[in-house]
Structures are given as C-alpha cells and as structure tokens.
C-alpha cells in the first residue's frame, strides 16, 4: 500500500479521535477519491504515491475553483470552508514550485525544442512533454501551459 495513503488513513483516525470535523471530513473525501481511482477502469489496482499525489492535486484544484466560484457568488462562508479543506489537502502535497523555478524549466525546454526546429502547436506539445514530468504535482498545469504559450509567443 502507498505510504501516503497510509499516512492519510492514520491522520484520519487521529482527527476523528481529536474531534476535528473539518480535517476528518476532508480526509474522508480525499480517501474516497483515492478509492474511486483505485477501482476505476477494467481492473482494480493499488495506487503508488505518485498516483495518490495526482489525486490530491485534482482534489486541491477542485477546492481552489470552488472557493473562487463561491467568492464570485458572494458566499464567503462556503468559500472559507473550501479554503480550509484546501489547506488540509496541501499538507500532503509536495511543496509548490515558485513561478521563477517553473519559468526556468520552461525556458530550458523551449530552447531545447527550438534547437530541433519545431514551431507552433508542435512546439507547444514538445515543450509540455519535457516540462510536465519535471513539475508534476508541484505546479498547476494551467499556469505551466500559459507560461509555455507566452515563451513560444503564441
């Protein structure tokens, strides 16, 4: 079993014993998403820590987007609840990269792809193929794509 999943389950037990409703509710939702991921597809499988981080990243993105939507609808109490859940989820994610670190990786990848002569959409795909493994789980994919587009002048 993935080490991160074990940690999530033991933290859930501790939060239930400590009567921390927000943390226990959030961890239950995250573990449910992990279980859903394990049984999706043709065959049940056990997730690795990288797979669990991918699921956690997806859940964090949902919380970010929901908080923004609630803010836009002037529902601050619901937005605050989503942000509280996001803080808990982020405890289990690797540290996020700074914009400068991501930009340096993107610039290096653009230079590498430019040397091969790719242009336009093909260059975008080639750069993303180089960048994604280096930033997986540590930077938002949408922000990375925006940086790549601006670096390529698209």
C-alpha positions as CSV (number, residue, x, y, z in Angstrom):
1,X,0.0,0.0,0.0
2,X,1.2,3.5,-0.8
3,X,2.9,5.2,2.1
4,X,1.0,8.4,1.6
5,X,-2.3,6.6,1.7
6,X,-1.3,5.0,5.0
7,X,-0.5,8.4,6.4
8,X,-3.8,9.8,5.2
9,X,-5.7,6.9,7.0
10,X,-3.7,7.3,10.2
11,X,-4.3,11.1,10.2
12,X,-8.0,10.5,9.6
13,X,-8.1,8.2,12.7
14,X,-6.3,10.8,14.7
15,X,-8.6,13.7,13.6
16,X,-11.7,11.6,14.4
17,X,-10.3,10.9,17.9
18,X,-9.5,14.6,18.2
19,X,-13.0,15.6,17.0
20,X,-11.6,17.8,14.2
21,X,-14.6,17.8,12.0
22,X,-13.1,19.8,9.1
23,X,-10.0,17.7,8.9
24,X,-11.8,14.3,9.2
25,X,-14.4,15.3,6.6
26,X,-11.7,16.5,4.2
27,X,-9.6,13.3,4.7
28,X,-12.7,11.1,4.2
29,X,-13.4,12.9,0.9
30,X,-9.8,12.5,-0.2
31,X,-9.7,8.8,0.7
32,X,-13.0,8.3,-1.1
33,X,-11.4,9.9,-4.3
34,X,-8.4,7.6,-3.9
35,X,-10.6,4.5,-3.6
36,X,-12.6,5.6,-6.6
37,X,-9.4,6.0,-8.6
38,X,-8.2,2.5,-7.4
39,X,-11.4,0.8,-8.7
40,X,-11.9,2.8,-11.8
41,X,-11.0,1.1,-15.1
42,X,-11.3,-2.5,-16.1
43,X,-9.2,-3.8,-13.1
44,X,-8.8,-2.7,-9.5
45,X,-5.3,-1.6,-8.8
46,X,-3.3,-0.2,-5.9
47,X,-2.1,3.3,-6.3
48,X,1.5,4.4,-5.9
49,X,2.5,7.5,-4.0
50,X,2.7,9.4,-7.3
51,X,-0.8,8.3,-8.2
52,X,-2.1,9.5,-4.8
53,X,-0.3,12.8,-5.3
54,X,-2.1,13.2,-8.7
55,X,-5.5,12.5,-7.0
56,X,-4.6,15.0,-4.2
57,X,-3.7,17.6,-6.8
58,X,-7.0,17.1,-8.5
59,X,-8.9,17.5,-5.2
60,X,-6.9,20.6,-4.4
61,X,-7.8,22.1,-7.8
62,X,-11.5,21.4,-7.2
63,X,-11.3,23.3,-3.8
64,X,-9.5,26.3,-5.4
65,X,-12.1,26.5,-8.2
66,X,-15.0,26.1,-5.8
67,X,-13.6,28.8,-3.5
68,X,-13.3,31.2,-6.4
69,X,-16.9,30.4,-7.6
70,X,-18.2,31.0,-4.1
71,X,-16.4,34.3,-3.8
72,X,-17.9,35.4,-7.1
73,X,-21.3,34.5,-5.8
74,X,-20.6,36.4,-2.5
75,X,-20.9,33.2,-0.5
76,X,-17.9,33.8,1.8
77,X,-18.7,31.2,4.4
78,X,-18.7,28.4,1.7
79,X,-15.5,29.9,0.2
80,X,-13.8,29.8,3.6
81,X,-14.9,26.2,4.1
82,X,-13.3,25.2,0.7
83,X,-10.1,27.1,1.6
84,X,-9.9,25.3,4.9
85,X,-10.2,22.0,3.1
86,X,-7.5,23.1,0.6
87,X,-5.1,23.9,3.4
88,X,-5.5,20.4,4.8
89,X,-5.0,18.8,1.3
90,X,-1.9,20.9,0.7
91,X,-0.3,19.4,3.8
92,X,0.0,16.2,1.9
93,X,1.2,17.6,-1.5
94,X,4.8,18.3,-2.3
95,X,5.9,21.9,-1.9
96,X,4.8,24.0,-4.9
97,X,7.4,25.4,-7.2
98,X,7.8,29.2,-7.5
99,X,6.9,30.9,-10.7
100,X,10.6,31.6,-11.3
101,X,11.5,27.9,-11.0
102,X,8.8,26.9,-13.4
103,X,9.8,29.7,-15.8
104,X,13.4,28.4,-15.8
105,X,12.3,24.9,-16.6
106,X,10.0,26.2,-19.4
107,X,12.8,28.4,-20.9
108,X,15.2,25.5,-20.9
109,X,12.6,23.3,-22.6
110,X,11.8,26.0,-25.2
111,X,15.4,26.3,-26.1
112,X,15.8,22.6,-26.4
113,X,12.7,22.3,-28.7
114,X,13.7,25.4,-30.7
115,X,17.0,23.8,-31.5
116,X,15.1,20.9,-33.1
117,X,13.2,23.3,-35.3
118,X,9.6,22.6,-34.1
119,X,7.1,25.5,-34.4
120,X,3.6,26.4,-33.3
121,X,1.4,23.7,-31.9
122,X,4.0,21.0,-32.4
123,X,6.5,23.1,-30.3
124,X,3.9,23.5,-27.6
125,X,3.3,19.7,-27.4
126,X,7.1,19.0,-27.4
127,X,7.8,21.6,-24.7
128,X,4.9,20.3,-22.5
129,X,6.2,16.8,-22.9
130,X,9.6,17.9,-21.5
131,X,8.2,20.2,-18.7
132,X,5.3,18.1,-17.3
133,X,7.4,15.3,-15.7
134,X,9.6,17.9,-14.0
135,X,6.8,19.8,-12.5
136,X,4.2,17.1,-11.9
137,X,2.3,17.7,-8.7
138,X,4.4,20.8,-7.9
139,X,2.9,23.3,-10.3
140,X,-0.6,23.9,-11.7
141,X,-0.9,22.6,-15.3
142,X,-2.9,25.6,-16.5
143,X,-0.2,28.0,-15.3
144,X,2.5,25.9,-16.9
145,X,0.7,25.9,-20.2
146,X,0.2,29.7,-20.0
147,X,4.0,30.1,-19.4
148,X,4.8,27.8,-22.3
149,X,2.4,29.7,-24.6
150,X,4.0,33.1,-23.6
151,X,7.5,31.7,-24.0
152,X,6.6,30.4,-27.5
153,X,4.9,33.7,-28.4
154,X,1.5,32.1,-29.0
